[in-house]
Amino acid sequence: MSLYKWIGSSCGAAMVVLVTWSLLKWVWVQPRRLERHLRLQGINGTSYKLLFGDTKEMGHMANQAYQNPINIHDNIVPRLLPFVYQAAKTYGNIFFAWFGPTPMVHVLDPGLAKDILSRINDFKKLRNSNPYIKLLFQGLIDYDGEKWFKHRKIINPAFHAHKFKYMAPAMHLSCTEMIEKWRILLGREHSYELDVYPYLQTLTSDIISRTAFGSNYEEGRRIFELQKELITLLLEIIRYSVYIPGSRFLPTKKNKRIKKIDQHVKGSIKGIINKRLMAMEGGQPSQDDLLGILLESNQKEIKQMSIEDVIEECKLFYFAGQETTSNLLVWSMILLSQHQHWQEQARDEVFRVFGQNKPDIDGLSRLKIVTMILHEVLRIYPAVISLYRLTNEEIKLGDVSLPSGTAVTVPVVLLHHDCETWGDDANDFKPERFSKGVLKATKGKMSYFPFGWGPRISIGQNFAMMEAKIALAMILQHFSFVLSTSYVHAPKSIITLQPEFGAHLIIKPVNL
């Protein structure tokens, strides 16, 4: 018996030693080794602080920055990324800081940033370990390697330019419905104060519902309304609390609602997909909406995507399509409210190209001023303020070597506001920067990444730009708008860059 006790106590002691060593290695040995490696490469950064790294200071600075709104002419970077903004002043355009025991290398050099985003096999997607994120979105945006390549190939036909002409009527209809709501609010009044942001969110939600599900629009709309509720619930959890392993399985009221919505959304999308598949098997041609094109493409590729994969891609259509375009439109209206001469130039161009007719696909390419405006809006207010990657082996980046497991971030919003690239007026709204295209605007440095860069550049960028052009053109045809005195300028990044307190504008009917 004493022998068994000795063996048991020895095993227990060994386990304690092993766990203690693993913990020590994670919180101290490994971080110190990585810090020495990075400093020997000539990369400077903050000193490692046990377990928490710089996260406490980052959180404190972010809370301080978000406490008060800013002037509309101010640089938005100190509000959005205060820690990174200050650290870049101290350490230069490549430095590291600590997210807990993990070093995060920040790259503000345009050439190196482009290199990182181009080398998708060397710099993988950095995934959040919080399982709630997977409920929020997966799909193409989250995959790497062979699965990413297969999905990209299957989804790509849905975003070919020649398919867009079939989606334009859905965009016209959604825009007309929103414009009619604004007309009713105006009534016989000369002007009306309106927070346009929720209307633009509904607009882009309706557009993606119609273009994704076509004849199943009403069912798709209900799915996306539930998806919106799910996103709100998940963001509340992700934003204000640290994830405790296993906590999503606790029978809390919020967890129960999240589970119910997720099951309903997936079940409803699966029902639509199965109906489509049965119709296609019965000889009916596929529909020219995103789902129809996706299913047809998947059949041609010998069904390399499962039903579950298609469901996740449909959820991603909504999240990415709705968020990106609604934010592009709201910031466009805010900036054009402030810069009336650009609003007038854009309206004159729209009437010159389309008159009072609905914008057609061919005419959109002739909207030079509108395109310049949208490019400049995306420069000042990119949808995603930072892009994150991870090395899975030792990688050479420029003159430095990054060890395996190094997290890397490209702070897009800093690059878009860099005075060295854009000039001393980098914070000013000047669409003329893009009069000769993006390459000329960046002085050949290619430091403009509103939709990412390289092979992983957003597959929906052309769709989003077409949608934004049609919506903005139709708004300009019917309304003029100025900033309300109640407008509060408070850009905030909640996955995407949004106006925290909405967009209160004074709208007026256009007198022809």
C-alpha positions as CSV (number, residue, x, y, z in Angstrom):
1,M,0.0,0.0,0.0
2,S,2.8,2.4,0.9
3,L,4.3,1.7,-2.6
4,Y,1.0,2.7,-4.3
5,K,0.8,5.8,-2.1
6,W,4.4,6.7,-3.0
7,I,3.6,6.2,-6.8
8,G,0.4,8.3,-6.4
9,S,2.1,11.1,-4.6
10,S,5.0,11.1,-7.0
11,C,2.6,11.3,-10.0
12,G,0.8,14.1,-8.3
13,A,4.0,16.0,-7.6
14,A,5.1,15.5,-11.2
15,M,1.8,16.8,-12.5
16,V,2.1,19.9,-10.2
17,V,5.7,20.5,-11.4
18,L,4.6,20.0,-15.1
19,V,1.6,22.4,-14.8
20,T,3.7,24.9,-12.9
21,W,6.4,24.8,-15.5
22,S,3.9,25.1,-18.3
23,L,2.3,28.1,-16.7
24,L,5.7,29.7,-16.0
25,K,6.8,29.1,-19.6
26,W,3.6,30.7,-20.9
27,V,3.6,33.8,-18.7
28,W,7.4,34.4,-18.4
29,V,9.9,32.2,-20.2
30,Q,8.4,32.3,-23.7
31,P,7.5,36.1,-23.6
32,R,11.1,36.9,-22.4
33,R,12.6,34.8,-25.1
34,L,10.5,36.4,-27.8
35,E,11.2,39.9,-26.5
36,R,15.0,39.2,-26.7
37,H,14.6,37.8,-30.2
38,L,12.7,40.9,-31.4
39,R,15.1,43.4,-29.8
40,L,18.1,41.6,-31.4
41,Q,16.3,42.1,-34.7
42,G,16.4,45.8,-34.1
43,I,12.6,46.0,-33.3
44,N,11.9,48.2,-30.3
45,G,8.8,48.1,-28.1
46,T,7.4,48.1,-24.6
47,S,8.8,45.9,-21.9
48,Y,6.9,42.8,-21.0
49,K,4.7,43.0,-17.8
50,L,3.8,39.7,-16.2
51,L,0.7,38.1,-17.6
52,F,-1.2,41.2,-18.6
53,G,1.4,42.9,-20.8
54,D,0.1,46.2,-22.1
55,T,-3.6,45.3,-22.0
56,K,-4.5,47.2,-18.9
57,E,-2.9,50.4,-20.2
58,M,-4.5,49.8,-23.6
59,G,-7.9,49.4,-22.0
60,H,-7.4,52.5,-19.8
61,M,-6.4,54.7,-22.7
62,A,-9.2,53.4,-24.9
63,N,-11.8,54.2,-22.2
64,Q,-10.3,57.7,-21.7
65,A,-10.4,58.3,-25.5
66,Y,-14.0,57.3,-25.8
67,Q,-15.2,59.3,-22.9
68,N,-15.8,62.5,-24.9
69,P,-16.6,63.2,-28.5
70,I,-14.1,65.1,-30.8
71,N,-14.3,68.0,-33.2
72,I,-15.2,67.0,-36.7
73,H,-11.9,68.4,-38.0
74,D,-9.8,66.4,-35.5
75,N,-7.5,63.5,-36.3
76,I,-9.6,60.4,-35.5
77,V,-6.6,58.1,-34.8
78,P,-5.9,59.1,-31.2
79,R,-9.5,58.3,-30.4
80,L,-9.6,54.9,-32.2
81,L,-6.1,53.6,-31.4
82,P,-4.7,55.8,-28.6
83,F,-2.1,53.3,-27.4
84,V,-0.8,52.5,-30.9
85,Y,-0.8,56.2,-31.8
86,Q,1.4,57.1,-28.9
87,A,3.7,54.0,-29.2
88,A,4.3,54.8,-32.9
89,K,5.6,58.2,-31.9
90,T,8.1,56.6,-29.5
91,Y,9.2,53.5,-31.3
92,G,8.7,54.3,-35.1
93,N,6.9,52.5,-37.9
94,I,7.6,48.9,-36.7
95,F,7.4,48.1,-33.0
96,F,5.9,45.5,-30.6
97,A,3.5,45.7,-27.7
98,W,2.0,43.0,-25.5
99,F,-1.4,41.5,-25.6
100,G,-1.0,39.5,-22.4
101,P,2.0,37.2,-22.9
102,T,1.9,37.5,-26.7
103,P,3.9,40.1,-28.5
104,M,2.0,42.0,-31.3
105,V,4.3,43.5,-33.9
106,H,2.7,46.7,-35.3
107,V,3.7,47.5,-38.9
108,L,3.2,51.1,-40.2
109,D,5.6,50.9,-43.1
110,P,3.5,50.8,-46.3
111,G,5.9,48.4,-48.2
112,L,6.0,45.9,-45.3
113,A,2.3,46.2,-44.7
114,K,1.6,45.3,-48.4
115,D,4.1,42.4,-48.1
116,I,2.3,41.0,-45.1
117,L,-1.1,41.2,-46.7
118,S,0.2,39.6,-50.0
119,R,1.9,36.6,-48.4
120,I,-1.1,34.6,-47.2
121,N,0.8,31.4,-46.7
122,D,3.3,33.0,-44.4
123,F,1.0,35.3,-42.5
124,K,-2.2,33.5,-41.6
125,K,-5.4,34.9,-40.2
126,L,-5.2,35.7,-36.5
127,R,-8.3,34.1,-34.9
128,N,-10.0,35.2,-31.8
129,S,-10.1,32.4,-29.2
130,N,-13.5,33.5,-28.0
131,P,-16.1,31.0,-29.3
132,Y,-18.8,33.6,-29.4
133,I,-16.9,35.1,-32.4
134,K,-17.6,31.9,-34.4
135,L,-21.3,32.4,-33.8
136,L,-20.9,36.0,-35.1
137,F,-19.3,35.1,-38.4
138,Q,-17.2,32.4,-40.0
139,G,-17.0,31.6,-43.7
140,L,-14.4,32.9,-46.2
141,I,-13.2,35.7,-44.0
142,D,-12.1,33.2,-41.3
143,Y,-10.5,30.4,-43.4
144,D,-6.9,29.7,-44.4
145,G,-5.1,27.3,-46.7
146,E,-6.9,24.8,-49.0
147,K,-10.4,25.5,-47.5
148,W,-10.0,29.3,-48.1
149,F,-8.9,28.6,-51.7
150,K,-11.8,26.3,-52.5
151,H,-14.4,28.6,-51.0
152,R,-12.9,31.6,-52.7
153,K,-13.1,29.8,-56.1
154,I,-16.7,28.8,-55.5
155,I,-17.9,32.2,-54.2
156,N,-16.1,34.3,-56.8
157,P,-18.7,33.9,-59.6
158,A,-21.3,35.5,-57.4
159,F,-19.3,38.7,-57.5
160,H,-18.4,38.9,-61.2
161,A,-19.2,42.3,-62.6
162,H,-21.6,40.9,-65.3
163,K,-23.8,39.5,-62.6
164,F,-24.4,42.9,-61.0
165,K,-26.8,44.0,-63.6
166,Y,-29.3,41.5,-62.3
167,M,-28.9,42.9,-58.8
168,A,-29.3,46.6,-59.7
169,P,-33.2,46.5,-59.6
170,A,-33.1,45.1,-56.1
171,M,-30.9,48.0,-55.1
172,H,-33.2,50.5,-56.8
173,L,-36.2,49.1,-55.0
174,S,-34.6,49.3,-51.6
175,C,-33.4,52.8,-52.2
176,T,-36.8,53.9,-53.5
177,E,-38.5,52.6,-50.3
178,M,-36.0,54.5,-48.1
179,I,-36.4,57.7,-50.1
180,E,-40.2,57.4,-49.8
181,K,-40.0,57.1,-46.0
182,W,-37.9,60.3,-45.9
183,R,-40.4,62.1,-48.2
184,I,-43.3,61.1,-45.8
185,L,-41.3,62.5,-42.8
186,L,-40.6,65.7,-44.7
187,G,-44.3,66.1,-45.6
188,R,-44.8,69.7,-46.6
189,E,-42.0,70.9,-44.5
190,H,-39.1,72.8,-46.0
191,S,-36.6,70.7,-44.0
192,Y,-36.5,67.9,-41.4
193,E,-33.9,66.7,-38.9
194,L,-33.2,63.0,-39.2
195,D,-30.7,60.5,-37.9
196,V,-30.0,58.9,-41.2
197,Y,-27.8,56.1,-39.8
198,P,-30.6,53.6,-38.9
199,Y,-32.3,54.2,-42.2
200,L,-29.0,53.4,-44.1
201,Q,-28.5,50.3,-42.0
202,T,-32.1,49.1,-42.9
203,L,-31.4,50.0,-46.6
204,T,-28.2,47.9,-46.8
205,S,-29.9,45.1,-44.9
206,D,-32.8,45.1,-47.4
207,I,-30.4,45.2,-50.3
208,I,-28.4,42.3,-49.1
209,S,-31.6,40.4,-48.3
210,R,-32.9,40.9,-51.8
211,T,-29.6,40.3,-53.6
212,A,-28.8,37.2,-51.5
213,F,-32.3,35.5,-51.5
214,G,-34.2,37.0,-54.4
215,S,-37.7,35.7,-54.5
216,N,-37.3,34.6,-50.8
217,Y,-36.6,38.2,-49.8
218,E,-39.3,38.4,-47.1
219,E,-38.0,35.2,-45.5
220,G,-34.4,36.4,-45.9
221,R,-35.3,39.7,-44.3
222,R,-36.7,37.9,-41.2
223,I,-33.5,35.8,-41.1
224,F,-31.3,38.9,-41.2
225,E,-33.4,40.7,-38.6
226,L,-32.7,37.8,-36.2
227,Q,-29.1,37.8,-37.3
228,K,-29.0,41.5,-36.3
229,E,-30.4,40.7,-32.9
230,L,-27.8,38.0,-32.5
231,I,-25.0,40.3,-33.5
232,T,-26.2,42.9,-30.8
233,L,-26.3,40.2,-28.1
234,L,-22.9,38.8,-29.0
235,L,-21.2,42.2,-29.2
236,E,-22.5,43.0,-25.7
237,I,-20.8,39.9,-24.4
238,I,-17.6,40.2,-26.4
239,R,-17.2,43.9,-25.8
240,Y,-17.7,44.1,-22.0
241,S,-16.4,40.9,-20.6
242,V,-13.5,38.5,-20.7
243,Y,-14.6,35.0,-22.0
244,I,-14.5,32.3,-19.3
245,P,-14.1,28.9,-20.9
246,G,-17.4,27.0,-20.9
247,S,-19.5,30.1,-19.9
248,R,-21.4,30.0,-23.2
249,F,-23.0,26.8,-22.0
250,L,-24.4,28.3,-18.8
251,P,-28.2,28.4,-19.0
252,T,-28.4,32.2,-18.7
253,K,-31.2,34.2,-20.3
254,K,-28.8,35.7,-22.8
255,N,-27.2,32.4,-23.7
256,K,-30.6,30.8,-24.2
257,R,-31.7,33.5,-26.6
258,I,-28.4,33.4,-28.5
259,K,-28.7,29.6,-28.9
260,K,-32.4,29.9,-30.0
261,I,-31.6,32.6,-32.6
262,D,-28.6,30.8,-34.0
263,Q,-30.6,27.6,-34.4
264,H,-33.5,29.5,-36.1
265,V,-31.2,31.4,-38.5
266,K,-29.3,28.3,-39.5
267,G,-32.5,26.3,-39.8
268,S,-34.3,28.9,-41.9
269,I,-31.3,29.4,-44.3
270,K,-31.0,25.6,-44.6
271,G,-34.7,25.4,-45.5
272,I,-34.2,28.0,-48.3
273,I,-31.1,26.2,-49.6
274,N,-32.9,22.8,-49.6
275,K,-35.9,24.3,-51.6
276,R,-33.4,25.7,-54.1
277,L,-31.5,22.5,-54.4
278,M,-34.7,20.5,-55.0
279,A,-35.8,23.0,-57.7
280,M,-32.4,22.8,-59.4
281,E,-32.6,19.0,-59.3
282,G,-36.0,19.2,-60.9
283,G,-34.6,21.1,-63.8
284,Q,-35.3,24.7,-62.8
285,P,-32.5,27.1,-63.7
286,S,-30.6,28.7,-60.8
287,Q,-31.6,32.2,-59.9
288,D,-29.4,35.2,-60.4
289,D,-29.1,36.1,-56.7
290,L,-26.1,35.4,-54.6
291,L,-27.4,32.2,-53.2
292,G,-28.4,30.8,-56.6
293,I,-25.0,31.7,-58.1
294,L,-23.2,30.2,-55.1
295,L,-25.2,26.9,-55.3
296,E,-24.6,26.6,-59.1
297,S,-20.9,27.3,-58.7
298,N,-20.7,24.7,-55.9
299,Q,-22.4,22.1,-58.1
300,K,-19.9,22.7,-60.8
301,E,-17.1,22.2,-58.3
302,I,-18.6,18.8,-57.3
303,K,-20.2,20.1,-54.1
304,Q,-17.0,20.9,-52.3
305,M,-19.0,23.1,-49.8
306,S,-21.3,21.4,-47.4
307,I,-24.8,22.8,-46.5
308,E,-23.3,24.1,-43.2
309,D,-20.5,25.9,-45.2
310,V,-23.2,27.6,-47.5
311,I,-25.1,28.6,-44.4
312,E,-22.0,30.3,-42.9
313,E,-21.3,32.1,-46.2
314,C,-24.9,33.4,-46.3
315,K,-24.5,34.7,-42.8
316,L,-21.3,36.4,-43.8
317,F,-23.0,38.0,-46.9
318,Y,-25.2,39.8,-44.4
319,F,-22.7,40.8,-41.9
320,A,-20.0,42.0,-44.3
321,G,-22.4,43.4,-46.9
322,Q,-24.6,45.3,-44.5
323,E,-22.0,46.7,-42.2
324,T,-19.4,47.8,-44.8
325,T,-21.9,49.7,-47.1
326,S,-24.0,51.3,-44.4
327,N,-20.9,52.7,-42.8
328,L,-19.5,53.9,-46.1
329,L,-22.8,55.7,-46.9
330,V,-23.2,57.3,-43.4
331,W,-19.7,58.7,-43.4
332,S,-20.2,59.9,-47.0
333,M,-23.3,61.8,-46.0
334,I,-21.7,63.2,-42.9
335,L,-18.7,64.5,-44.9
336,L,-20.8,65.8,-47.7
337,S,-23.0,67.6,-45.2
338,Q,-19.9,69.4,-44.0
339,H,-18.5,70.0,-47.4
340,Q,-21.4,71.5,-49.4
341,H,-19.3,72.3,-52.5
342,W,-18.5,68.6,-53.0
343,Q,-22.1,67.6,-52.4
344,E,-23.2,70.1,-55.1
345,Q,-20.5,68.8,-57.5
346,A,-21.6,65.2,-56.9
347,R,-25.3,66.0,-57.4
348,D,-24.5,67.9,-60.6
349,E,-22.6,64.9,-61.9
350,V,-25.4,62.5,-61.0
351,F,-28.0,64.6,-62.9
352,R,-25.6,65.0,-65.8
353,V,-25.1,61.3,-66.2
354,F,-28.6,60.0,-65.2
355,G,-31.0,63.0,-65.1
356,Q,-33.9,61.9,-63.0
357,N,-33.7,58.3,-64.0
358,K,-32.5,55.5,-61.7
359,P,-28.8,54.9,-62.0
360,D,-27.9,52.1,-64.4
361,I,-24.7,49.9,-64.2
362,D,-23.1,51.4,-67.3
363,G,-23.5,55.0,-66.1
364,L,-21.9,54.3,-62.7
365,S,-18.4,54.1,-64.4
366,R,-18.9,57.7,-65.5
367,L,-19.4,59.0,-61.9
368,K,-15.8,60.2,-61.5
369,I,-16.5,62.8,-58.7
370,V,-18.7,60.3,-56.8
371,T,-16.0,57.7,-57.0
372,M,-13.3,60.2,-55.8
373,I,-15.6,61.0,-52.8
374,L,-16.1,57.4,-51.9
375,H,-12.4,56.6,-52.1
376,E,-11.6,59.6,-49.8
377,V,-14.3,58.5,-47.3
378,L,-12.8,55.0,-47.2
379,R,-9.4,56.6,-46.6
380,I,-10.6,58.7,-43.6
381,Y,-13.1,56.2,-42.3
382,P,-12.0,52.6,-43.3
383,A,-14.5,50.0,-42.4
384,V,-12.0,48.0,-40.4
385,I,-9.3,50.0,-38.6
386,S,-6.7,47.2,-38.2
387,L,-5.9,43.9,-39.9
388,Y,-4.4,41.0,-37.9
389,R,-2.1,38.1,-39.0
390,L,0.0,35.4,-37.3
391,T,3.2,33.6,-38.3
392,N,3.2,29.8,-38.0
393,E,7.0,29.5,-38.6
394,E,10.0,31.8,-38.5
395,I,9.4,34.4,-41.3
396,K,11.6,37.1,-42.9
397,L,9.9,40.5,-43.2
398,G,12.1,43.1,-44.8
399,D,15.4,43.0,-42.9
400,V,14.0,41.4,-39.7
401,S,13.1,37.8,-38.7
402,L,9.9,37.2,-36.9
403,P,9.7,34.0,-34.8
404,S,6.9,31.5,-35.1
405,G,3.8,32.4,-33.3
406,T,4.3,36.2,-33.7
407,A,1.1,38.2,-34.0
408,V,1.3,41.0,-36.5
409,T,-1.1,43.9,-37.1
410,V,-1.4,46.4,-39.9
411,P,-3.1,49.5,-38.3
412,V,-5.0,50.6,-41.5
413,V,-6.4,53.8,-40.0
414,L,-2.8,55.0,-39.1
415,L,-1.6,54.3,-42.7
416,H,-4.6,56.1,-44.1
417,H,-3.8,59.2,-42.0
418,D,0.0,59.2,-42.3
419,C,1.3,62.7,-43.2
420,E,4.4,61.3,-44.9
421,T,2.2,59.6,-47.5
422,W,-0.8,61.9,-47.7
423,G,0.7,65.2,-46.8
424,D,0.2,67.6,-43.9
425,D,-3.5,67.8,-44.7
426,A,-3.9,64.0,-44.2
427,N,-6.9,64.6,-41.8
428,D,-8.7,66.8,-44.3
429,F,-11.5,65.7,-46.7
430,K,-10.0,66.2,-50.1
431,P,-11.5,63.9,-52.8
432,E,-9.2,65.5,-55.4
433,R,-6.4,63.3,-54.1
434,F,-8.0,60.5,-56.1
435,S,-8.5,62.4,-59.3
436,K,-5.8,60.4,-61.0
437,G,-6.5,57.1,-59.3
438,V,-5.3,55.3,-56.1
439,L,-1.7,54.7,-57.1
440,K,-1.1,58.4,-57.8
441,A,-2.9,59.4,-54.6
442,T,-0.5,57.2,-52.5
443,K,2.6,58.5,-54.4
444,G,3.3,55.0,-55.5
445,K,3.6,53.7,-51.9
446,M,0.3,51.7,-52.0
447,S,-0.7,52.5,-48.4
448,Y,-4.4,52.4,-49.1
449,F,-6.2,49.2,-47.8
450,P,-9.9,49.9,-47.3
451,F,-10.8,46.4,-48.4
452,G,-7.5,44.7,-47.4
453,W,-4.9,43.7,-50.0
454,G,-3.4,40.8,-51.8
455,P,-5.2,37.5,-52.5
456,R,-7.4,38.0,-49.4
457,I,-8.7,41.4,-50.6
458,S,-12.4,41.6,-50.0
459,I,-14.3,39.6,-52.6
460,G,-17.3,41.9,-52.2
461,Q,-15.5,45.3,-52.8
462,N,-16.9,45.9,-56.3
463,F,-20.4,44.9,-55.1
464,A,-20.1,47.3,-52.1
465,M,-18.9,50.2,-54.3
466,M,-21.7,49.6,-56.8
467,E,-24.3,49.5,-54.0
468,A,-22.8,52.7,-52.5
469,K,-22.8,54.6,-55.8
470,I,-26.4,53.7,-56.6
471,A,-27.6,54.6,-53.1
472,L,-25.7,57.9,-52.9
473,A,-26.7,58.9,-56.4
474,M,-30.4,58.3,-55.7
475,I,-30.2,60.2,-52.4
476,L,-28.5,63.1,-54.1
477,Q,-31.2,63.1,-56.8
478,H,-33.9,63.7,-54.2
479,F,-32.3,65.4,-51.1
480,S,-29.7,68.0,-50.1
481,F,-28.4,67.7,-46.5
482,V,-26.4,69.6,-43.9
483,L,-25.1,68.7,-40.4
484,S,-27.6,69.3,-37.6
485,T,-26.4,71.3,-34.6
486,S,-27.3,68.1,-32.6
487,Y,-24.8,66.0,-34.5
488,V,-22.1,64.6,-32.2
489,H,-18.8,63.5,-33.8
490,A,-17.7,60.3,-32.1
491,P,-16.2,57.6,-34.5
492,K,-16.1,54.3,-32.7
493,S,-14.8,50.9,-33.8
494,I,-17.2,48.1,-32.9
495,I,-15.8,45.5,-35.3
496,T,-16.5,48.2,-38.0
497,L,-16.0,51.9,-37.8
498,Q,-19.3,53.6,-36.9
499,P,-20.7,57.0,-35.7
500,E,-21.3,56.2,-32.0
501,F,-24.3,58.7,-31.7
502,G,-25.7,58.3,-35.1
503,A,-25.8,60.9,-37.9
504,H,-28.2,63.7,-37.3
505,L,-28.6,65.7,-40.5
506,I,-31.1,68.3,-41.8
507,I,-32.5,67.0,-45.1
508,K,-34.3,69.1,-47.7
509,P,-36.0,68.2,-51.0
510,V,-34.0,68.9,-54.1
511,N,-35.8,71.6,-56.1
512,L,-35.4,70.9,-59.8
